[in-house]
Amino acid sequence: MPREPVGQSTVEAARQEIFRLIATGELQPGQRLGSERELALRMGVSRTTLRQALGLLEQAGTVRRVPGRGGGTFVSGTKVERDLSNVVGVPALLREQGFTSGSRVIRATIVTADGPTAAALAIQPGELVTEIVRIRFADGVPLSLEQARFPALRFPGLLELPLGGSVYELLTARYGVRPADALERIEAVSAGAEEAAVLGVEPGVPVLAITRTTSDDHGRPFEYSQDLFRGDRTRVLVHVSGPTGTTHSARDRGRLIRFPATPPTAPAAPSPSGSSTPSTPSAPSAPLAPSRPAALPRRIRFPAPGTRSPTTS
């Protein structure tokens, strides 16, 4: 039985020691900590104490645990920042921040547009759309799961092109369509069992669900995407300026950041003498958004067992 430290909480002492190894660079981001047995022997604590210490570090986001074979406890990497003031694809986003980008295509096919897809892309329900479902990797670790749909008639032959990189760059080079504006809705949801398995997290952990409609220079929508980003690897960046608090993304890119609606303040009734009592002005009404699907689908459909899909790493 390994000897436990004395004079302070053994769990806290173990937590501090692991944190020290990470802070000094002895353990690098993305590095596996080793087996519980090896780590417990190295630190001179019991495996029960070690598990409690790792649990505290996981709650703080310092380490992450990957279930299943080939899993283990890893030092958390630097979070990827999503700047809402820019419309940019994931590969370019990762390159700008020094990450190695990777993709794996789960499904690429032609389907008929459902109601939300048709509304977002300004087409009729039942029209054909190209659907691409991919896993995105940052430094070899799953970052996001995305399901994107594009009007099939507008982008003929899209499925015949390499889909492992940036679709935005592909659409620009092949079809002359550039992303100019995007409307995004962001919501924190719980990862389902299939989604958690794909992203390498435990079922039920928080993930960022992002529904996005992207338009070209002429305001014509060409992409409807539903993405799930790991909460432990993603940070959202918003630039705010101006007395009204309008974000750069809302002002320059046309995106809307929605806040809970508050009932307007009724104007004060005039006094009998004809003068009115000054009252606090009510907040200006929010600008009306263009017609967009309001519901946020939270589940990405996966291929049936045995279905083959192109894969690019």
N, C-alpha and C positions, 0 to 999 in steps of 0.2 A: 504494500500500500504506500503510495507516494506521500511524502511529508508535506503537510499543508502549512502555509505561512501563518505566523502568529502575530498578535499585536494589532490586527485590523481585520476587517471583513475579508474572508478568503475570496469571496466572489469579486469584491471590489478590487482586491489586490491583483487577481488574475485579469480582470478587465483592464486595469491600468497597464499591466505588463504587455498585453497584446496591443493595446493602443500605442504604447511606446515603440514597439517593434514596427508598427505602421508609420508612426510619425517620424521616426529616424530613417525610414527608407529601407530597413532590413526586410520588410515585407512590402512588395510593390503592388500598385493597383492591378487587379485582375489575377494576382497570384493566389494559388490554393494554399491554405494554411496547413494542410496535411491531415492525417487521421486524428481522431479524438485521442486515441491511445498515445500516439507519438507526441502530440502537443501537451497532453496531461503529464506525461513523464518528463518532458522538457521543462515544464513549469513547476513541477513538484506539487501538483494538486490532483484531486480526484476527478474522474470524468464527470461526475454530477456537478461539481463546482465549475468545471470548464464549460459545461453546457449552459449553465446559468449566466456565466460571464459572456459567452458568445451570444446568448439571447439579448442581453443588454446592448451589446455592440450592434446587433442586427436592428434593434429598435431605433438606434441612433443613426442607422444608415452607414455605419463604418464598415460592416461586412455584410455579405449576402450569402444565403444558403440555397443551393441548387439541389432539389430532390432527385432521386433515381440513380441508376448506375452511371458512373462517370461524374456524379455530382460531388458535393462537398461544400465546404465553407471557403469563400473567396473574399479577398480584400475588394471593397467596392471601388469602382473606377470613378473618374471625374464625370459629373453629370453633363449631359448634352443640353445646350441651351437652344430653345426654339424662340427666335425673335419674331414677334408678331408683326413687326413693321416691314418685314421682307417676305416676298413670295419666292421661295427657293425650294428645290428638291432636297430630299434627305442626303444623297451622296455629296452634293455641294455643301450642304450644311455641315456634314461631318468633316469634309476636307478642310473647311475654313477653321475648324476647331482642333485640328491635328489628329483626328481619329482615322482609323482605317475602315473604310466602308465596305460592306458586303451585302449581298441579297440572295435570297432563295425563292424561286417562283413555286408557289404551291399549286396554283391553278391559273390557267389562261384560256378563256373560252368566249363564245358568243352566247348571250342570254337576252331575254326580252326585258324591257324596262318596266319595273313596277311603278307604283304611283309616286313615291318619294324621288326615285331616280328620274322619272320623266319630268316632274316639276322642277327639279334642280337643273336639268339639262335643257329645259324649254323644248321638249319633244313630246310626242304622244305616247301614252302608256301602250306597251306592246311592241314599240319599235325596238330594233336590235341595238344592243350596246356591247362593246368589248369589255369584259371583266377580267381584271388582273389582281390576283391575291398573292402577296409576297411577305416574307419575313425580312426585316432590315437588321443588319448587324453593325455594331460599333466595336472595333477591336476584337472581332470574333465572338462577341457576346450579343444575344438577341436584344434589340432595342425596341422594335415596334412590329406590329402586324397590321398590314394595310390591305384594304379592298377598294380598288379604284375602278370606276366605270367611265367609258368614253363612247360617244356616238359612233356606231360602227360605220355608218355611211360616210361620215366625215373623215374617218381615218381608215380607209381600206388597206388591207394587208398588214395591219399593225401586229397581228399575231405571228407573222412571219419574220418579224424583226427581233433582235436580241433584247430581252426585257430585263436583264439582270442589273442594268445601270439606271441612269436617270431617264424616266419617261419624258420629263419636260424637255431635256436636251434632245431626245429622239424626235419629239413632235416638232421642235423648232427646226431641226436639220432636215427632216423628211417632209413635213407638211407646212412649214412656215408659220406655225402657231406658237406664240409665246405667251406664257402666263403673265398677266398684267395686274390682276386683281383677284382676291380670294375672300370669301366669306366663311369664317370658321366658328363653330360652336364647340366649346370645350366643357367637358363634364367629367367629374370623378365617378367611376363605377367600380364594381368588384369584378375581378377576372373570373370567368367561368372555367370549368375544368379543362376543356380543350384549349382555350386561349392561354391558360396558365401553363399547360404542358408545352405549348409552342414557344412561349416567352421565357420559360425557365424560371417561373415563380410559383408560389403556393396558390392553390385556388382560394379565391376570396380576397386576395390582397388588392389594394387600390391601384388602378391604372387610369391613365388619362384617355378618355374617348373623345376623339376629334372628328367632327363631321365637317367636310370642306367642299365648297363649290368654287371652282377656279374658272375665271373668264379670260378672254384674250384682249388685245388692244382695243377691239371694237365693242367690248362689253358682252360678247357672246360666250355663254358658258360652254366649256368643253370637258370638264372633269367633275365627277361627283365621287368623293372618297370618304370612307369610314376607316379611321385609323385608331389603333390602341397602342399607346406608348407606356412603357414601364415607368411607374411613378418613382422608383428608386434610381432611375438613370436619366430622368428628364427634368429640366427646369424651364419654366416659361418666363420670357423676358418681355416686358411691356414698357415702352417709352411714354411718359406722360409730360405734357407741358401745356401752358395756357391757363387762364383763370377758370375756364369751365371744366378743366380736367380732361379734355378731349385727347385721346391718344394719337400718336403719330400714325398708327396703323388705321385708326378710324378716319382721321382727317385726310391722309394722303392716299390711302389704299381703299377707302370705302368700306372697311370692315366696321361692324357695330359691336360694341361691348355692352351687354344688356345688364341692367340692374333691376332689382325688384321694383315694380311699379308702386308709386305712392299716390293716394288720392289727392287731387289738386286742392289747394287752399281756397275757400270761397272768399270773394272780395268783401271787405267790410262795408256795411250799410252806411249811407251818408247820414250825418247828424241833422237834426231839425234846422240848424242854422245854415245848412248848405255846405258846410265843410266836412270833409271826411277824415276819420282818424287814420293816421299812417299805419299801415300793416306790413308785416314781413312778406316780401314778394315770394310767390311760389316758384319752385324750380321750373325751368323751361321744359316744355314737353319734349320727349325723346323723338328723334326723327323716325319717320316710318321706314321700315325695311322693305326691300322688294320681296315679292312673293317667293317664299322658300319653304321647303318642308320643315315643319316644326318639330316633328318627332325625331329623336336620336336613336337609331337602331343600335342596340348594344351587343349584338351577337353577330359574328362573322361566320358565314356558312362555310363548312369544309367539304372537300370532295368525299363521296361515298367510298367505303373501303374497297380497295382494289382498283380505284380509278387512277390512271397514270397522268401525271402533270409534268410539264417541262421544268427542269431544275437548273438553276444557275447559282453558283456560289461566288 
